[in-house]
Each structure stands twice: as structure tokens, then as C-alpha cells.
């Protein structure tokens, strides 16, 4: 059985918000890709404090119910 990436961005709710989980734990709700990046930076997924999180990296993030441009 294949393992899931550590980060799951769940399908959009009716409001367009998407729940974000890390290793099965909810870390927050995002309303856009910037908020996903901020949640992951806080969770330690950025290479450095001023560096970007790679939101399109398949081994890191699984986008369910659409890709990083799907918000409602």
C-alpha cells in the first residue's frame, strides 16, 4: 500500500476553504495558497525562514478535490 505525502490539502468546503492536515493532524484551514504556505512554514516545511514552501511538490503535498488553484 502506497504511503500518502505528509501534507494533505482536503477538498474545498462550500465556502471555498480547505482543511490542511500534517501527518493526520489538522494544522488549520486555508482560503488560498498563501495560507497553505503559511501553515506549512509554521509546521516546519520551509527550508528556511525566508524561503518558499514548494506547494506543487508531489512527495510533500497531496491536493484532494482539485489542485493548488482550486478554491471553491
HELIX and SHEET records of a PDB file:
HELIX    1   1 UNK A   33  UNK A   42  1                                  10    
SHEET    1   A 4 UNK A  25  UNK A  30  0                                        
SHEET    2   A 4 UNK A  18  UNK A  22 -1                                        
SHEET    3   A 4 UNK A   7  UNK A   9 -1                                        
SHEET    4   A 4 UNK A  61  UNK A  63  1                                        
END                                                                             
